[in-house]
Amino acid sequence: MVCLPLVASNLFKMKGLPLGYPIILYHWTLYGALLGTNSFLIPSPLRPPPSIDAFSCGVGVYEITAYTLLATSTYDLKIRLKDGKPDIQGLPAGEAAGMILSILVLAASSLYEAWQIAG
């Protein structure tokens, strides 16, 4: 659900900065605030200590990393109408590989989260 608005917002730029980048910054800031204040929907009984292990214990960091990779992979994405049909411009092999990798990371993190929930 986050991928489509993220890619669509990268089609627009303000002073050369794609508008998908502030969305990514918002996601990283929100995740850091929620993790740092233990304000998740189901908080843990103990406040997590500030460490790399506390930061990477959940799948949120992997999900947001996938979104970041997707935003950077679609930096030069352009869609033009050609004969009334959308034509995607600016998607070289490296950017396409980045998009595929971001989708794979997102799928893997979703499977890992489902496995954690199922126990």
ZAMINU-850607 format. One record per residue (C-alpha): residue number from 1; residue in one letter; x, y, z. Coordinates in nm, 3 decimals. Last residue first. Example, Ala and Ser with C-alpha at 12.3 -4.5 7.8 and 13.67 -1.06 7.14 Angstrom:
! ZAMINU-850607
+-----+--------+---------+---------+---------+
| num | residu |       u |       v |       w |
+-----+--------+---------+---------+---------+
|   2 |      S |   1.367 |  -0.106 |   0.714 |
|   1 |      A |   1.230 |  -0.450 |   0.780 |
+-----+--------+---------+---------+---------+
//
This chain:
! ZAMINU-850607
+-----+--------+---------+---------+---------+
| num | residu |       u |       v |       w |
+-----+--------+---------+---------+---------+
| 119 |      G |   0.498 |  -1.823 |   1.656 |
| 118 |      A |   0.234 |  -1.721 |   1.408 |
| 117 |      I |   0.323 |  -1.357 |   1.477 |
| 116 |      Q |   0.695 |  -1.413 |   1.419 |
| 115 |      W |   0.625 |  -1.608 |   1.097 |
| 114 |      A |   0.397 |  -1.328 |   0.975 |
| 113 |      E |   0.675 |  -1.077 |   1.047 |
| 112 |      Y |   0.928 |  -1.290 |   0.859 |
| 111 |      L |   0.694 |  -1.322 |   0.562 |
| 110 |      S |   0.644 |  -0.946 |   0.557 |
| 109 |      S |   1.019 |  -0.888 |   0.583 |
| 108 |      A |   1.081 |  -1.125 |   0.292 |
| 107 |      A |   0.817 |  -0.955 |   0.077 |
| 106 |      L |   0.961 |  -0.609 |   0.150 |
| 105 |      V |   1.315 |  -0.726 |   0.076 |
| 104 |      L |   1.193 |  -0.884 |  -0.251 |
| 103 |      I |   1.006 |  -0.566 |  -0.349 |
| 102 |      S |   1.315 |  -0.357 |  -0.276 |
| 101 |      L |   1.532 |  -0.592 |  -0.481 |
| 100 |      I |   1.293 |  -0.569 |  -0.777 |
|  99 |      M |   1.295 |  -0.190 |  -0.761 |
|  98 |      G |   1.673 |  -0.180 |  -0.732 |
|  97 |      A |   1.707 |  -0.415 |  -1.030 |
|  96 |      A |   1.480 |  -0.185 |  -1.233 |
|  95 |      E |   1.696 |   0.111 |  -1.132 |
|  94 |      G |   2.011 |  -0.069 |  -1.242 |
|  93 |      A |   1.855 |  -0.184 |  -1.569 |
|  92 |      P |   1.753 |   0.167 |  -1.672 |
|  91 |      L |   1.407 |   0.308 |  -1.593 |
|  90 |      G |   1.394 |   0.664 |  -1.721 |
|  89 |      Q |   1.073 |   0.665 |  -1.923 |
|  88 |      I |   0.750 |   0.473 |  -1.866 |
|  87 |      D |   0.498 |   0.516 |  -2.148 |
|  86 |      P |   0.134 |   0.567 |  -2.050 |
|  85 |      K |  -0.108 |   0.517 |  -2.340 |
|  84 |      G |  -0.291 |   0.790 |  -2.535 |
|  83 |      D |  -0.059 |   0.764 |  -2.833 |
|  82 |      K |   0.238 |   0.818 |  -2.602 |
|  81 |      L |   0.155 |   0.971 |  -2.266 |
|  80 |      R |   0.464 |   1.022 |  -2.061 |
|  79 |      I |   0.568 |   0.871 |  -1.731 |
|  78 |      K |   0.904 |   0.967 |  -1.586 |
|  77 |      L |   1.113 |   0.785 |  -1.327 |
|  76 |      D |   1.443 |   0.955 |  -1.249 |
|  75 |      Y |   1.441 |   0.892 |  -0.871 |
|  74 |      T |   1.257 |   0.560 |  -0.899 |
|  73 |      S |   1.539 |   0.348 |  -0.758 |
|  72 |      T |   1.597 |   0.593 |  -0.473 |
|  71 |      A |   1.235 |   0.570 |  -0.362 |
|  70 |      L |   1.231 |   0.191 |  -0.392 |
|  69 |      L |   1.552 |   0.157 |  -0.191 |
|  68 |      T |   1.405 |   0.378 |   0.080 |
|  67 |      Y |   1.083 |   0.175 |   0.082 |
|  66 |      A |   1.286 |  -0.147 |   0.119 |
|  65 |      T |   1.484 |   0.011 |   0.403 |
|  64 |      I |   1.152 |   0.108 |   0.564 |
|  63 |      E |   1.040 |  -0.254 |   0.555 |
|  62 |      Y |   1.373 |  -0.384 |   0.682 |
|  61 |      V |   1.378 |  -0.140 |   0.975 |
|  60 |      G |   1.022 |  -0.230 |   1.060 |
|  59 |      V |   1.096 |  -0.602 |   1.077 |
|  58 |      G |   1.162 |  -0.608 |   1.448 |
|  57 |      C |   1.478 |  -0.674 |   1.647 |
|  56 |      S |   1.687 |  -0.435 |   1.437 |
|  55 |      F |   1.670 |  -0.119 |   1.646 |
|  54 |      A |   1.673 |  -0.302 |   1.978 |
|  53 |      D |   1.980 |  -0.497 |   1.865 |
|  52 |      I |   2.154 |  -0.177 |   1.750 |
|  51 |      S |   2.118 |  -0.035 |   2.098 |
|  50 |      P |   1.907 |   0.206 |   2.300 |
|  49 |      P |   1.753 |  -0.024 |   2.558 |
|  48 |      P |   1.402 |  -0.147 |   2.482 |
|  47 |      R |   1.147 |  -0.036 |   2.741 |
|  46 |      L |   1.027 |  -0.343 |   2.921 |
|  45 |      P |   0.677 |  -0.487 |   2.903 |
|  44 |      S |   0.682 |  -0.468 |   2.522 |
|  43 |      P |   0.433 |  -0.235 |   2.362 |
|  42 |      I |   0.137 |  -0.376 |   2.167 |
|  41 |      L |   0.026 |  -0.088 |   1.943 |
|  40 |      F |   0.381 |   0.048 |   1.945 |
|  39 |      S |   0.474 |   0.339 |   2.168 |
|  38 |      N |   0.800 |   0.207 |   2.313 |
|  37 |      T |   0.933 |   0.567 |   2.322 |
|  36 |      G |   1.244 |   0.498 |   2.119 |
|  35 |      L |   1.077 |   0.251 |   1.886 |
|  34 |      L |   0.783 |   0.479 |   1.810 |
|  33 |      A |   1.009 |   0.781 |   1.765 |
|  32 |      G |   1.254 |   0.593 |   1.543 |
|  31 |      Y |   0.971 |   0.452 |   1.331 |
|  30 |      L |   0.816 |   0.798 |   1.293 |
|  29 |      T |   1.146 |   0.954 |   1.192 |
|  28 |      W |   1.228 |   0.678 |   0.940 |
|  27 |      H |   0.877 |   0.698 |   0.789 |
|  26 |      Y |   0.886 |   1.080 |   0.771 |
|  25 |      L |   1.226 |   1.071 |   0.598 |
|  24 |      I |   1.084 |   0.825 |   0.347 |
|  23 |      I |   0.788 |   1.054 |   0.278 |
|  22 |      P |   1.026 |   1.350 |   0.245 |
|  21 |      Y |   1.212 |   1.152 |  -0.027 |
|  20 |      G |   0.904 |   1.065 |  -0.231 |
|  19 |      L |   0.860 |   1.432 |  -0.322 |
|  18 |      P |   1.156 |   1.415 |  -0.556 |
|  17 |      L |   1.403 |   1.696 |  -0.485 |
|  16 |      G |   1.497 |   1.910 |  -0.789 |
|  15 |      K |   1.350 |   2.232 |  -0.648 |
|  14 |      M |   1.024 |   2.048 |  -0.580 |
|  13 |      K |   0.987 |   1.730 |  -0.783 |
|  12 |      F |   0.686 |   1.524 |  -0.886 |
|  11 |      L |   0.706 |   1.174 |  -1.034 |
|  10 |      N |   0.857 |   1.060 |  -0.703 |
|   9 |      S |   0.513 |   1.103 |  -0.547 |
|   8 |      A |   0.378 |   0.824 |  -0.767 |
|   7 |      V |   0.654 |   0.586 |  -0.654 |
|   6 |      L |   0.578 |   0.651 |  -0.288 |
|   5 |      P |   0.201 |   0.649 |  -0.341 |
|   4 |      L |   0.234 |   0.304 |  -0.506 |
|   3 |      C |   0.480 |   0.153 |  -0.256 |
|   2 |      V |   0.290 |   0.235 |   0.064 |
|   1 |      M |   0.000 |   0.000 |   0.000 |
+-----+--------+---------+---------+---------+
//
